[in-house]
């Protein structure tokens, strides 16, 4: 495993030198998505804001590649609840409600954290996400801008200076 020292300052974020993706790079590089326990352990050193924006960026990237199904079919799908919390923090309640309501489509009204269980639940239950895909697509660009603005506004919450074990 490689270790990398990363420094991200609030000034770099506010000035635009570091964007939202750069602000959560320590999570992108150093957070394991192999299990819920590993994820929880790895995010312990980060702020809630960092974790939620990390989840939101993964959500936006994967849904752009293949909709909500793609998001839930990848390891990053385990962070769906952090994405909901990030949407709430930014006042994006309609999108937060839409993502949160997805859990009702799953057996026992819960989205499994385990990748295999998530994929099986979607496939075996014929879960589809066309309504959620359409809503997100209708405001994707605005949400992306809102995330960037949010990170700049709360730049102190995204500062980081430390070593990351890269997965």
C-alpha positions in Angstrom: 0.0 0.0 0.0 1.3 3.4 -0.9 1.1 6.4 1.4 0.8 9.9 0.1 0.9 13.2 2.0 -1.9 15.5 1.0 -2.4 19.2 2.0 -5.6 21.0 1.1 -6.1 24.5 2.5 -9.3 26.5 2.9 -7.6 29.4 1.0 -6.9 27.1 -2.0 -10.6 26.1 -2.0 -11.9 29.6 -1.6 -9.7 30.9 -4.4 -10.8 28.2 -6.8 -7.3 26.6 -6.9 -8.9 23.4 -5.5 -12.4 22.4 -6.7 -14.8 20.1 -4.9 -13.2 16.9 -6.3 -9.8 18.1 -5.2 -11.2 19.0 -1.8 -12.3 15.4 -1.2 -9.3 13.7 -2.9 -8.1 12.3 0.5 -11.4 10.3 0.7 -11.3 9.3 -3.0 -7.8 7.9 -2.5 -8.0 6.6 1.0 -11.5 5.4 1.8 -12.3 1.7 1.3 -15.7 0.9 -0.1 -15.3 -2.9 0.3 -17.4 -3.1 3.5 -19.5 -0.9 5.7 -17.1 -1.4 8.6 -14.1 -0.4 6.5 -15.9 2.7 5.2 -16.9 3.8 8.7 -13.4 3.2 10.0 -11.8 5.1 7.1 -14.1 8.2 7.3 -13.6 8.7 11.0 -10.8 11.2 10.4 -12.9 13.3 8.0 -15.7 15.8 8.6 -19.3 15.0 7.8 -19.1 17.7 5.0 -16.2 15.9 3.4 -17.9 12.6 3.6 -21.1 13.9 2.2 -19.5 15.7 -0.7 -17.4 12.6 -1.5 -20.7 10.6 -1.7 -22.4 13.3 -3.8 -19.6 13.4 -6.3 -19.6 9.6 -6.6 -23.4 9.7 -7.0 -23.2 12.4 -9.8 -20.4 10.6 -11.6 -21.9 7.2 -11.6 -25.5 8.3 -12.4 -24.0 10.3 -15.4 -22.5 7.0 -16.6 -25.6 4.9 -16.3 -28.3 6.3 -14.0 -29.1 5.2 -10.6 -28.7 1.5 -11.5 -25.1 2.1 -12.3 -24.7 3.9 -9.0 -26.2 1.0 -7.0 -24.2 -1.5 -9.1 -20.9 -0.1 -8.0 -19.2 -0.1 -4.6 -19.9 3.6 -4.2 -23.6 2.8 -4.0 -23.0 2.0 -0.3 -22.6 5.8 0.4 -26.2 6.6 -0.8 -27.2 7.7 2.6 -24.3 10.1 2.9 -25.3 11.5 -0.5 -28.8 12.1 1.0 -27.3 13.9 3.9 -25.2 16.0 1.6 -28.2 17.0 -0.5 -30.1 17.9 2.7 -27.1 20.0 3.9 -27.3 22.0 0.7 -31.0 22.5 0.8 -31.6 20.1 -2.1 -34.7 18.6 -0.4 -36.5 17.4 -3.6 -33.4 15.4 -4.7 -32.7 14.2 -1.2 -36.3 12.9 -0.8 -36.1 11.2 -4.2 -32.9 9.4 -3.3 -34.2 8.6 0.2 -37.4 7.2 -1.2 -35.5 4.7 -3.3 -35.1 2.6 -0.2 -38.8 1.8 -0.3 -38.2 0.0 -3.6 -35.9 -2.5 -1.9 -37.0 -5.5 0.2 -37.5 -4.6 3.8 -37.3 -0.9 2.7 -33.6 -0.7 3.1 -30.8 -0.4 0.6 -28.2 -3.1 1.3 -24.6 -1.9 2.0 -23.2 -5.1 0.5 -22.6 -4.7 -3.2 -23.7 -8.2 -4.1 -26.9 -7.9 -2.1 -27.7 -4.5 -3.7 -27.3 -5.9 -7.2 -29.3 -9.0 -6.4 -32.1 -6.9 -4.8 -32.3 -4.7 -7.9 -32.3 -7.6 -10.4 -34.5 -10.0 -8.5 -37.1 -7.4 -7.7 -37.1 -5.6 -11.1 -36.3 -2.3 -9.4 -36.1 0.5 -11.9 -35.1 4.1 -11.5 -36.5 6.0 -14.5 -38.3 8.6 -12.4 -35.2 9.3 -10.2 -33.0 9.4 -13.3 -35.2 12.0 -14.9 -35.3 14.2 -11.8 -31.6 14.2 -11.4 -30.9 14.8 -15.1 -33.2 17.8 -14.9 -31.0 19.5 -12.4 -27.6 17.9 -12.7 -25.7 21.0 -13.9 -27.3 23.2 -11.2 -26.5 20.6 -8.5 -22.8 20.4 -9.7 -22.5 24.2 -9.4 -24.2 24.1 -6.0 -21.7 21.5 -4.7 -18.8 23.7 -5.8 -20.4 26.7 -4.1 -21.0 24.7 -1.0 -17.4 23.5 -0.8 -16.1 27.1 -1.2 -18.6 28.4 1.4 -17.6 25.8 4.0 -13.9 25.6 2.9 -12.7 25.2 6.5 -14.5 21.9 6.7 -12.6 20.6 3.7 -9.1 21.5 4.8 -6.8 18.5 5.2 -3.1 18.0 6.0 -2.0 14.4 6.5 -1.0 11.1 5.2 -3.4 8.9 3.3 -2.9 5.2 2.7 -4.1 4.7 -0.9 -6.3 1.8 -1.7 
